[in-house]
Amino acid sequence: MIDALRLGAGWALAWLLGVAIVAALAPHRLETGVSLSARSVDSDASVRAGEIMWLAGSGFLAGAFVLTIWMRVLSAAHVRFSIVSIAAPLAIATLALLIFAYVRRKRRTTARELGAPLSNPLRAIWWALAAWVAARFAMLLLEVVRIPLYPWDAWEQWATKARVWYEFGRLVPFVDAGSWFAAHGTAWTDASPGYPATVPLWQVWSCIALGRWDDALMNLPWWLTAVALAFAAYGVVRGFGASALAAMIGAWLVSSLPLANVHVALAGYADLPMAAYYALAALASWRWAQSRSIGDATLALVFALACPTIKTPGTVWALTLVPAVLVTLLPRRGPRLVGIGIAVAAFALLVLARIHPTVLGYRLHLDFAPAWDGLADSFFLLGNWNLLWYAAIACAVVMWRELSKRPMLPLSLTLGTGLAFLAVVFAFTNARDWVSDQTTINRAVLHIAPLVTVWIVLLCVRWLDGHRVAHAQAA
């Protein structure tokens, strides 16, 4: 019980800090929803409900990232990690931000309560899905707190750093094997000494909150990340003007991805955090494209900056947001600039591939030789994604007219850029060698899978609303 209280309090502080940050960045008016059709849908209640869940979901990821930034600052200042040095300043900052957000909220214009409630049968389905999601997360929580650190990469290139930094009370550098031999015991190394620090710092904070090293309980942030991602998915769909049931379906689908659940139960990899931060960076950018709010733009920038601190490919994932931003800022010239950028990237790929360089740990080569069998098995036959990719293709074919229209265009462009990045990785780099045995492909696809899931739900909401409006006008 004491462990639960200490660990819960430690991460509750980080979550509350993030909620305070997002609340302080929120627009002055809550009724900034997205018009779903040519005929504006009055959905203030949906927007308000969506904002609350978005606040909760994005709040955890914002707070968890800011926590690691503060730990980096302490380490640079040679201040030892402790409850006091980490938690006390963050608690003060949280209180100040909450007061600021409360004062701003009192100045906002209050929206009228609108929105049709669900009928009894639909309400029953909503509660059934909510219970399903809650039961799933309850079982995953038991897995996280009871299973010691297990997966391979988790204990040979992530938790190694966490253990050393916890014992030293600060960040100490990890070096390659050659430098380690030359250092005669004065340096540290592991399987990937150059990997970013955010994920190990989560584990360090868990152990500091506990007061001891515990290679099972320190993985609680993976479970919290999955919960926060489901909250954020609900909030985005609800804030789009969709019904509570549609929002719950979105959260249920995001939380039901089989491989994502595996990464929660066998916590320790950085792929689930990478997926969560990339998804929220893209969704915050998409929200900004609709609201043009400085708060949404700032939040998108924060999540985008977090991506490279989680995994090395996070740099490229963050760059996949650029085309959507260009099209949003420059509606007329943006598409042309994006086209030029694609041409430049293709030319650069041709040039680089001819000289066999290594970029972000991947060896480029011009030979186009993707492992088609492995790709097909992963996407369409194995049980990693349920029917996700079937649904994505079906939606793109049936609802293709909506893809190039606002408000879906920026998000669709981000997804297209992200999928193009994966295509290059699996077709032109040594990563294709890992496709046939399924060792890397699914972890890489996990980075974009939650975003694809939310995109499918949003696209269906937009398409169905368009048909409803057209039918009403025809009648």
QUIZIBEL-V117777 format. One record per backbone hydrogen bond with DSSP energy under -0.5 kcal/mol. NH is the residue of the N-H (numbers start at 0). CO is the residue of the C=O. Records with the same first field share a line. If there is no record, write none. Layout:
NH->CO  CO
//
This chain:
4->0
5->1
6->2
7->3
8->4
9->5
10->6
11->7
12->8
13->9
14->10
15->11
16->12
17->13
18->14
19->15
20->16
21->17
22->18
23->19
24->20
25->21  22
31->29
33->238
39->37
41->39
42->40
46->42
47->43
48->44
49->45
50->46
51->47
52->48
53->49
54->50
55->51
56->52
57->53
58->54
59->55
60->56
61->57
62->58
63->59
64->60
65->61
66->62
67->63
68->64
69->65
70->66
71->67
72->68
73->69
74->70
75->71
76->72
77->74
78->73
79->77
80->168
85->81
86->82
87->82  83
88->83
89->85
90->86
91->87
92->88
93->89
94->90
95->91
96->92
97->93
98->94
99->95
100->96
101->97
102->98
103->99
104->100
105->101
106->102  103
107->104
113->111
122->118
123->119
124->120
125->121
126->122
127->123
128->124
129->125
130->126
131->127
132->128
133->129
134->130
135->131
136->132
137->133
138->134
139->135
140->136
141->137
142->138
143->139
144->140
145->141
146->142
147->145
154->150  151
155->151
156->152
157->152
158->153
160->157
161->157
162->158
163->159
164->160
165->161
166->162
167->163
168->164
169->164
171->169
174->187
179->175
180->176
181->177
182->178
183->179  180
184->179
185->182
187->172
190->155
192->189
194->191
197->308
200->196
201->197
202->198
203->199
204->200
205->201
206->202
207->203
208->204
209->205
210->206
211->206
217->213
218->215
219->216
220->217
221->218
222->218  219
223->219
224->220
225->221
226->222
227->223
228->224
229->225
230->226
231->227
232->228
233->229
234->230
235->231
236->232
237->233
238->234
239->235
240->237
241->236
246->242
247->243
248->244
249->245
250->246
251->247
252->248
253->249
254->250
255->252
256->253
258->383
260->256
261->257
262->258
263->259
264->260
265->261
266->263  264
267->268
273->269
274->270
275->271
276->272
277->273
278->274
279->275
280->276
281->277
282->278
283->279
284->280
285->281
286->282
287->283
288->284
289->285  286
290->286
291->287
296->292
297->293
298->294
299->295
300->296
301->297
302->298
303->299
304->300
305->301
306->302
307->303
308->305
309->306
310->306
313->310
314->311
315->312
316->312
317->313
318->314
319->315
320->317
321->318
324->320
325->321
326->322
327->323
328->324
329->325
333->329
336->332
337->333
338->334
339->335
340->336
341->337
342->338
343->339
344->340
345->341
346->342
347->343
348->344
349->345
350->346
351->347
352->348
353->349
354->350  351
355->352
356->351
358->356  361
359->357
361->358
363->356  361
364->427
365->352
368->366  426
371->369
374->370
375->371
376->372
377->373
378->374
379->375
380->375  376
381->376
384->381
387->384
390->386
391->387
392->388
393->389
394->390
395->391
396->392
397->393
398->394
399->396
401->398
402->398  399
403->399
404->401
407->404
408->404
411->407
412->408
413->409
414->410
415->411
416->412
417->413
418->414
419->415
420->416
421->417
422->418
423->419
424->420
425->421
426->422
427->423
428->424
429->362
431->428
432->429
433->430
434->431
435->431
437->434
438->433
439->433
440->433
443->439
444->440
445->441
446->442  443
447->444
448->444
449->445
451->447
452->448
453->449
454->450
455->451
456->452
457->453
458->454
459->455
460->456
461->457
462->458
463->459
464->460
465->461
466->462
467->463
468->464
469->465
470->466
471->467
472->468
473->469
474->470
//
